[in-house]
Amino acid sequence: MTESAANLAVIVLAAGEGTRMKSRALPKVLHGFAGRSMVGHVLAATAPLAAAQTAVVIGHRREEVAAHLDDIAPEAATAIQAEQRGTGHAVRILAESAEGEGTVLVLPGDAPLLRAQTLQALLDEHHRSGAWATLLTSVLADPTGYGRVIRSGSGVARVVEQKDGNPAELAVDEVASGVYAFDHAQLRAAVQKLTTDNAQGEEYLPEVVSIFVADRLTIGAVTAPAEETAGVNDRVQLAQAHHTYNARLLREHMLAGVTVTGPTSTWVDAEVQIEADAV
């Protein structure tokens, strides 16, 4: 375990209801593809980071999600968000009670295309720059519905949610992905200052950025491809994510010496191992 890993805690936010999935059978984060749930894909991306602690915040249909986590990641702790009062509130449940220093990596449980190397690059830049928080961002052709990243000089000034932005802010095409690296002690202090003074009446995690800026704490950002940071909110996006993931997986197999005669009609699960020269 590296020095940074020894001081790294991971928080995965998986408490939301996900009404747009229109599912009676499964909680949102248990929908998935390629043999893994969405939260399973996220945990697979964080596993190579070898964090000292990993915790998943659960809420909606938490018994089912907890049982699933016991099966796929028994080493991960769970924390219950009994009322879904926003991403900031979810992080506050853990950040206020957890002692310790180091870095906290926060991720959404519905971003199944994140890669371990991208998360490591975020952490590397966070440590290299000395920033108190570092955001993973993407540039979108259509940023509607996403929190806009408002920069000031070389840093980040704030993240503005769609419902709270003015026309100039909503014209920005760089968006927050919901993935953050925070200094643990500063995060613990900042979440105690979160308010519900916004259009949805919730505690927003992005408000921590504004709190850091007001306290003159440097905020950095690392940009990743939009297809990698894409969240899944409905079954159309789930199918799109599966297609993207499968194409990525097949490319890796082909570069490793596997012949795939029909890439557009071949589907492979995440855990499948294929030897070189197989067809």
C-alpha positions in Angstrom: 0.0 0.0 0.0 1.4 3.4 -1.0 1.7 6.2 1.5 -1.3 8.0 -0.3 -3.3 4.8 -0.2 -2.7 4.3 3.5 -4.3 7.7 4.0 -7.1 7.3 1.5 -10.8 6.8 2.3 -13.4 6.1 -0.4 -17.0 7.1 -0.1 -19.5 5.8 -2.7 -22.9 7.5 -2.7 -25.6 4.9 -3.4 -28.6 6.0 -1.4 -30.8 7.6 -4.1 -34.1 6.2 -5.3 -33.6 6.6 -9.0 -37.2 7.2 -10.0 -36.3 7.5 -13.7 -35.3 3.9 -13.8 -39.0 3.1 -13.2 -38.1 -0.1 -11.5 -40.0 -2.2 -9.0 -37.6 -5.1 -9.2 -34.3 -3.5 -8.3 -32.9 -0.4 -6.5 -31.2 1.9 -9.0 -27.6 1.1 -8.2 -28.3 -2.7 -8.5 -29.1 -2.3 -12.2 -26.1 -3.1 -14.2 -24.5 -4.8 -17.2 -21.6 -7.1 -18.1 -22.1 -9.2 -15.0 -21.8 -6.3 -12.5 -24.2 -3.9 -10.9 -23.6 -0.2 -11.3 -22.2 0.1 -7.8 -20.2 -3.0 -8.5 -18.5 -1.3 -11.4 -17.7 1.7 -9.3 -16.2 -0.4 -6.5 -14.2 -2.4 -9.2 -12.7 1.0 -10.3 -11.8 2.0 -6.8 -10.3 -1.4 -5.8 -6.9 -0.9 -7.4 -6.5 2.3 -5.3 -6.1 0.1 -2.2 -7.8 2.6 0.0 -7.5 2.1 3.8 -11.3 2.5 4.1 -14.2 2.1 1.7 -17.7 3.0 2.7 -21.0 3.0 0.7 -23.8 5.3 1.7 -27.1 3.5 1.3 -30.7 4.6 1.8 -33.5 3.6 -0.6 -34.2 -0.2 -0.3 -31.1 -0.4 1.8 -31.6 -4.0 2.9 -31.3 -5.2 -0.7 -28.3 -2.9 -1.4 -26.6 -4.0 1.8 -27.1 -7.7 1.0 -25.6 -7.2 -2.5 -22.6 -5.4 -1.1 -22.1 -8.2 1.4 -21.8 -10.5 -1.7 -19.6 -8.4 -3.9 -17.5 -6.2 -1.5 -17.7 -7.6 2.1 -14.8 -5.4 3.1 -16.7 -2.2 2.4 -18.5 -0.6 5.3 -22.1 0.8 4.9 -23.6 4.0 6.3 -27.3 4.6 6.2 -28.9 7.8 4.9 -32.4 7.2 6.2 -33.7 10.4 4.5 -32.4 11.3 1.1 -31.5 15.0 1.8 -28.8 15.5 -0.8 -25.3 14.4 -1.7 -23.8 16.8 0.9 -25.9 15.3 3.7 -24.9 11.8 2.6 -21.2 12.7 2.9 -21.8 14.5 6.2 -23.1 11.3 7.7 -19.6 9.8 7.3 -17.3 12.8 7.3 -18.5 14.1 10.7 -18.2 10.8 12.4 -14.9 9.6 10.9 -11.7 10.7 12.4 -8.3 10.8 10.7 -6.4 12.8 8.2 -5.5 12.2 4.5 -7.7 12.2 1.4 -11.3 11.3 0.9 -12.4 10.3 -2.6 -16.1 10.7 -3.1 -17.9 9.0 -6.1 -21.5 8.5 -7.2 -22.7 4.9 -7.2 -24.3 5.3 -10.7 -21.2 6.1 -12.8 -20.2 2.6 -14.0 -17.8 3.7 -16.7 -15.2 5.3 -14.4 -11.7 3.8 -14.7 -9.2 3.1 -12.0 -6.4 4.9 -13.9 -8.5 8.1 -14.1 -9.3 8.0 -10.4 -5.5 7.5 -9.7 -4.7 10.5 -12.0 -7.2 12.6 -10.0 -5.5 11.6 -6.7 -2.0 12.1 -8.1 -2.9 15.7 -9.3 -4.6 16.4 -5.9 -1.4 15.4 -4.1 0.9 17.1 -6.6 -0.9 20.4 -6.6 -1.4 20.7 -2.9 -5.1 21.6 -3.5 -7.6 21.2 -0.7 -10.1 19.7 -3.1 -9.8 18.4 -6.7 -12.8 17.8 -8.9 -13.1 15.4 -11.8 -14.8 17.3 -14.6 -15.9 16.8 -18.2 -16.7 19.0 -21.2 -20.1 18.3 -22.7 -21.7 19.4 -26.0 -25.0 19.7 -24.1 -24.4 20.3 -20.4 -28.1 20.8 -19.6 -28.9 19.3 -16.2 -25.4 19.1 -14.9 -23.6 21.3 -12.3 -21.4 23.8 -14.1 -17.8 24.3 -13.1 -17.1 28.0 -12.8 -13.3 28.7 -12.9 -11.4 31.7 -11.5 -7.9 32.0 -12.8 -6.2 28.6 -12.6 -8.6 27.2 -9.9 -12.3 26.5 -9.4 -14.5 29.2 -7.9 -17.7 27.2 -7.5 -20.1 24.6 -9.0 -23.5 25.8 -9.9 -26.5 23.5 -10.2 -28.8 23.8 -13.2 -31.7 25.1 -11.2 -29.6 27.8 -9.5 -27.5 29.1 -12.5 -27.8 32.4 -14.3 -27.6 32.5 -18.1 -23.9 33.2 -18.2 -23.2 30.3 -15.8 -25.4 27.9 -17.7 -23.5 28.7 -20.9 -20.4 27.0 -19.4 -19.8 23.5 -20.9 -17.5 22.2 -18.2 -19.4 20.1 -15.7 -18.8 18.4 -12.4 -18.9 14.6 -12.6 -19.7 14.1 -8.9 -16.2 12.7 -8.2 -14.1 14.7 -5.7 -10.8 14.3 -3.8 -10.9 16.2 -0.5 -8.6 16.9 2.3 -10.3 14.9 5.1 -10.0 17.4 7.9 -11.2 20.3 5.7 -14.1 18.3 4.4 -15.2 17.4 7.9 -15.3 21.0 8.8 -17.0 22.2 5.6 -19.9 19.7 5.7 -21.0 21.2 9.0 -21.6 24.5 7.2 -23.8 23.1 4.4 -27.2 24.8 4.0 -30.5 23.9 2.2 -30.7 27.4 0.6 -31.2 26.3 -3.0 -33.9 25.3 -5.4 -34.2 21.7 -4.2 -33.9 22.4 -0.5 -31.1 19.8 -0.2 -27.5 19.8 1.1 -25.4 19.9 -2.1 -21.9 18.4 -1.9 -20.8 20.9 -4.6 -21.5 23.7 -2.0 -18.4 22.4 -0.2 -16.4 24.0 -3.1 -17.9 27.4 -2.4 -17.1 26.9 1.3 -13.5 26.1 0.5 -13.2 29.1 -1.7 -14.6 31.4 0.9 -12.0 30.0 3.3 -9.3 30.7 0.7 -8.6 27.1 0.2 -7.3 26.1 -3.3 -9.6 24.0 -5.5 -8.2 22.1 -8.5 -9.7 20.1 -11.4 -8.8 17.2 -13.6 -10.7 16.8 -16.9 -11.8 13.3 -18.1 -13.6 12.1 -21.2 -17.4 12.7 -21.0 -18.1 9.0 -21.8 -16.2 7.9 -18.8 -17.8 10.2 -16.2 -21.4 9.7 -17.6 -23.9 8.9 -14.9 -26.9 6.5 -15.5 -30.3 7.8 -14.6 -32.6 5.7 -16.8 -32.6 2.6 -18.9 -31.7 4.4 -22.1 -28.5 5.6 -20.4 -27.9 2.1 -18.9 -28.0 0.6 -22.4 -25.7 3.3 -23.7 -23.2 2.7 -20.9 -23.3 -1.1 -21.6 -22.5 -0.4 -25.2 -19.6 1.9 -24.3 -18.2 -0.5 -21.8 -18.5 -3.5 -24.0 -16.7 -1.8 -26.9 -13.9 -0.8 -24.4 -13.7 -4.4 -23.1 -13.5 -5.9 -26.5 -10.8 -3.5 -27.6 -8.7 -4.5 -24.6 -9.2 -8.2 -25.4 -8.3 -7.6 -29.1 -5.2 -5.7 -28.2 -4.2 -8.6 -25.9 -4.3 -11.0 -28.9 -8.0 -12.2 -29.0 -9.7 -12.2 -32.4 -13.3 -10.8 -32.3 -14.9 -11.4 -35.7 -18.0 -9.3 -35.0 -17.3 -6.6 -32.4 -20.7 -5.0 -32.9 -22.5 -8.2 -32.0 -20.2 -9.7 -29.4 -20.9 -9.1 -25.7 -18.5 -10.1 -22.9 -18.9 -9.9 -19.2 -16.4 -8.0 -17.1 -15.0 -11.0 -15.3 -14.4 -13.2 -18.4 -10.8 -14.2 -19.1 -9.8 -14.9 -22.7 -6.4 -16.3 -23.7 -4.4 -14.9 -26.6 -5.2 -16.4 -30.0 -8.7 -17.3 -29.0 -11.4 -16.5 -31.5 
